Amino acid sequence: MIEYRIATKEDIERMMDSRLEMLKVVNALPADYVFSDTIVRESRDYFLNGDQTTVLAMDHEIIVGCASISYIHIMPTFAHPTGKRAHLMNVYTKNAYRQQGIARTMCEILIKDAWDKGVTEINLDATAAGRPLYHSLGFQDSGECMVLIR
């Protein structure tokens, strides 16, 4: 039976292992790919110090899935009177555990956490494989956003 729990700082090594595994899978990188020191350092710092919540899906002591939500606080608007928004990310389930509802459960836990914190909008970047799940959770495609990237 899969158990779900909110990660703590004591889970940092497990969270890092899961994040780097997810990045390799999503970006079709070889198993022996070595990430830059910057990616590793900044990911670790964000898990330890960022305004985020991470859920772990556990099969006994093995992490079989993880998902995170990052909280963003901006100036309030009429559409978002709290100014609190969130970005759902790093939703990942190990291949052998897919199609069992694990990603859905992790997302539901994080969505509830966001609503409980007064968030008025959750966004995400979806892979093609993830889109059906996110649509089923109520996420809509949006053409509203413009982005400037450095």
N, C-alpha and C positions, 0 to 999 in steps of 0.2 A: 504494500500500500504506500502510495506517495504521500509524504507529509510536506506541508508548506510552512515556512517561517520567515519572518523579517530578519534580514542579515544584520549582524552587529559588527563593530570594528574588529572583534576577535575572528571574524570570518574573512579577513582581508585576503589571505593567500588563496582561499577557495574562490572568492569573487574574482580575483585577478586571473586565476587559471581558467575560470569559466568565460570571462570576457575575452581573453586572448584566443581561446578555442573558438568562440563565436565569431570573432573577427576573421580568423583563418577560414572557417566554413563559409561565411557570408561573402567573403572576398575571393574565394577559390584559391587560397594561398596554400603552398605545400606545408605538410606537417612540421617540417624542420625550419620553417620561416622564423627569422629573428626580428622582433619588433624593435623600433628605435627606442633609445633610452627615454626620449621625450614622451612617446606614447605610453610607455610603461610607467614612468614617474608621474605624469599628469593623471593617468587613470587611477593609480594608487591614491594620489592626493585627493582626487574627487570622491572616491569611495570613503576615505577617511574624514574629509572636511567639507565636502559639498552638501548643498541642500538637496538631498535625495533620499529615496527609499528603495531598497533592493529586496526582492523576494527570492528565496531559494526553494527549489523543489528537490526533496531528498528521498532517495530510495535507501533506507537505512542510513549509512554514513556517506553515501555517494551523492554528489550534486548531479542531478539529471536535467535540471533546468534552472534558469535564472531570468529575471526581468527587473528593470529599474525604471524609476520615474524621477525626473529632475524638476525641481521647483524653481520658478522664475517669478520675480516680483517686479512689476512695472507700474508706471503711473496709472491709476484707475481711469476707466473710460465708462461711458454709458453702457456699453455692451458688457464690460467686465468691471463692475463697480468695486471689486476687492483688489483689482490689479494683480491677482494671483492666477498664474497660468502654469502649465506643466508640459513636459515633453516625455512621452513614453519611449523607452529605448532598450536595447540589449535584450529583447525578448528572444530567448533561445532555449531549445529543448534538444538534448542529445538524440541522434537519429533513431536509436533503438527504442526510444520512449515517445516518439511522435504519434500523432493521431489518437491520443488517449485523453485529451482535454487539459493537459498540463499547462500549455501556454495560455489557454482561456482562463483557467483558474488563477494563474499568476497575474494576468491582466486585470481580472475582476478585483483581486485584492488591491492592486495598485490604484485602480480607478476609484474604488471606495475610499482609499486613503486620501486621494486627491480631493474628492468631494468633501470629505470630513475636514480637510484643511482649508476649505473655502475657495478652492480653485474653480474658475468659471470656464476654462477652456483647456483641453488636453490635445496636443498635436503629436504627430509621429512621422517618421520616415519609414515607409513599408517596402519590403521586397515583394516581388510578384507572388511568392508562395505565402506571404503573410496577409495579403490583402483580403482574402475571403474571411479570415478570422476577424480582422479589424472591422470589416463591414458588418459582420454578424454582431459585433459588440456595439454598433451604432456609429462608428466613425464614418464620416462623409469625405469624399474627395473634395479638395478645395483648390480653386484657382485664384484665391484672394491674395496670396502672399507674393511679395517680390523680395529678392535676396541680393545683397551685395557681399561678395566673398573676396577676401584678401588673399 
